[in-house]
Amino acid sequence: MKVDFKKTLPAFKARKNKLEIVNIPDQSYLMIDGQGSPGGETYAHALTQIYPVAYGLKFFSKLELGKDYVVPPLEGLWWADDMASFTTARDKSKWRWTTLILLPDWIDNSMVEQAKQKARAKVSDVDQIRMETLSEGQCVQTLHVGSFDNEGPILHEMHEQFIPDNDLKMTGKHHEIYFSDFRKTQPEKLRTILRQPVLPK
């Protein structure tokens, strides 16, 4: 039976425009880093690197381990020296990011290295891709429906109102989970989880 983590993991659950406090367990991901606009060439190139490895692992798992799964949604960690770049100024050239895809807990680093080796036949520069565990713990998250450019108001509410009102402070990096393929979906229909790790004040 094929596992779909979007349906089984609480980390993928959020309500539209409803800010909620959640606890996220440590999870392993494929990751690749970059800087600049998500509409830029560097980000687009990162996708051509990470997807062949992700799908190589899926097919390896199905054929060699007998465990099939749906490749989880693309995710992104975003940050900047001045977080106003995300909420008010929206200066995308200053954004730094890590693109990531969740890995099942039965995938290990040796399998990732094998998948990278096979992917080199199609994509030569996969060396920057790594397997890493992300520890987020307590977070605030919500589901945003609409254009990425319209995230500013709900992020401002999250950062400036909800988090301080609950005696919390931001830690870690802004995290987005993309349920929609933004290359094929109309902007107003995009579904994105917005997550911010927090700590008690």
C-alpha positions in Angstrom: 0.0 0.0 0.0 1.3 3.4 -1.0 1.8 5.8 2.0 0.8 9.4 1.5 2.3 11.5 4.2 0.1 14.5 3.5 -2.8 12.4 4.8 -1.0 10.7 7.7 1.3 13.2 9.3 -0.1 16.0 11.6 2.7 18.3 10.4 0.8 18.6 7.1 -2.5 19.7 8.8 -3.4 23.3 9.0 -6.6 25.4 8.7 -7.0 28.4 6.4 -6.0 31.7 8.0 -6.2 30.1 11.5 -3.0 30.5 13.4 -2.4 27.5 15.7 0.4 26.3 18.0 1.7 22.8 17.0 4.5 20.5 18.0 6.6 19.1 15.1 8.8 16.1 15.7 12.3 15.8 14.3 12.2 14.8 10.6 14.8 14.0 8.0 14.8 15.8 4.6 16.7 16.1 1.3 18.0 19.7 1.3 19.7 22.2 -1.0 20.6 25.8 -0.2 20.5 29.0 -2.3 19.7 32.7 -2.3 17.4 35.0 -4.2 13.9 35.2 -5.5 11.8 31.9 -5.8 11.1 33.0 -9.3 14.8 33.2 -10.2 17.1 30.8 -12.1 18.9 29.6 -9.0 15.8 28.4 -7.3 14.5 26.8 -10.5 17.8 25.0 -10.9 17.6 23.7 -7.4 14.3 22.0 -8.2 15.9 20.2 -11.2 18.5 18.9 -8.8 16.4 17.7 -5.8 13.5 16.1 -7.7 15.5 13.4 -9.5 17.0 12.3 -6.2 13.7 12.3 -4.4 12.0 10.2 -7.1 15.1 7.9 -7.3 14.6 7.2 -3.5 10.9 6.6 -4.0 11.5 4.0 -6.7 14.4 2.4 -4.8 12.1 2.1 -1.7 9.3 0.5 -3.8 11.4 -1.9 -5.7 14.1 -2.9 -3.2 12.4 -2.4 0.1 8.8 -3.1 -0.8 7.7 0.2 0.7 5.9 2.6 -1.7 5.1 6.2 -0.9 4.0 9.4 -2.6 6.9 11.8 -2.8 6.0 14.5 -0.2 5.3 18.1 -1.1 8.2 20.5 -1.8 9.0 22.6 1.3 11.2 25.7 1.9 13.0 27.4 4.7 13.3 31.1 4.2 15.2 33.8 6.0 17.0 37.1 5.6 19.1 39.4 7.8 16.1 41.7 8.0 12.8 39.7 8.3 10.9 42.8 7.1 12.0 41.5 3.7 9.2 38.9 4.1 6.4 40.9 5.7 6.5 44.5 4.5 9.4 45.3 2.1 9.1 41.9 0.3 12.6 42.3 -1.2 13.1 38.9 -2.7 16.7 39.5 -3.8 17.7 39.4 -0.1 15.9 36.1 0.6 18.0 33.1 1.5 16.5 29.6 1.4 16.8 25.9 1.8 14.6 23.8 -0.5 13.6 20.5 1.1 11.6 17.3 0.6 10.6 15.1 3.6 12.1 11.6 3.7 10.4 8.5 5.2 12.1 7.3 8.4 13.3 4.1 6.7 15.5 6.0 4.3 19.1 6.4 5.4 22.1 8.4 4.1 23.6 5.5 2.2 20.4 5.3 0.2 20.5 9.0 -0.5 24.1 8.7 -1.8 23.0 5.9 -4.1 20.2 8.0 -5.4 22.5 10.9 -6.0 24.9 8.7 -7.9 22.1 7.5 -10.2 20.8 11.0 -10.6 24.2 12.2 -11.9 23.4 10.4 -15.2 20.7 13.1 -15.8 21.7 15.9 -13.5 25.5 16.4 -13.1 25.5 18.7 -10.2 23.7 17.0 -7.3 26.6 17.2 -4.9 25.0 20.1 -3.0 22.1 17.9 -2.0 22.3 16.5 1.5 20.2 14.5 4.0 19.7 16.4 7.2 17.4 16.2 10.3 15.3 19.3 11.0 14.4 19.9 14.6 11.6 22.5 14.9 9.6 21.6 18.0 6.9 24.1 19.0 5.7 26.1 16.0 2.9 28.4 14.9 1.4 27.5 11.5 -1.5 28.3 9.3 -2.8 27.4 5.8 -2.6 30.3 3.3 -4.7 30.0 0.1 -3.6 32.5 -2.6 -0.6 34.1 -4.2 2.8 33.9 -2.4 2.9 37.7 -2.8 -0.2 38.0 -0.6 1.4 36.2 2.4 2.6 39.5 4.0 -0.5 40.3 6.1 -0.9 36.9 7.7 2.8 36.7 8.3 2.7 40.1 9.9 -0.2 39.0 12.1 1.8 35.8 13.0 5.0 37.6 13.8 3.8 40.8 15.4 0.5 39.8 17.1 -0.1 36.1 17.6 3.4 35.0 18.7 4.0 37.8 21.3 0.3 37.6 22.5 1.0 34.0 23.4 4.2 34.8 25.3 6.3 33.3 22.5 9.3 34.5 20.5 10.5 33.5 17.0 13.3 31.1 16.6 14.6 29.2 13.6 13.6 29.9 10.0 10.3 30.7 8.3 9.0 27.4 6.8 6.6 26.9 3.9 5.0 23.7 2.6 3.7 23.8 -0.9 0.6 21.6 -1.5 0.2 23.1 -5.1 2.6 22.9 -8.0 3.2 26.6 -8.5 4.4 26.0 -12.0 0.9 24.8 -13.0 -1.5 26.3 -10.5 -3.2 29.7 -10.7 -1.8 32.0 -8.0 -5.2 32.5 -6.2 -5.5 28.7 -5.8 -2.1 28.0 -4.3 -2.3 26.2 -1.0 0.7 26.8 1.3 1.4 26.0 5.0 3.2 28.8 6.7 5.2 27.8 9.8 7.3 29.6 12.3 9.3 27.8 15.0 8.9 29.5 18.4 10.1 29.4 22.0 8.6 30.7 25.3 9.7 34.2 26.1 
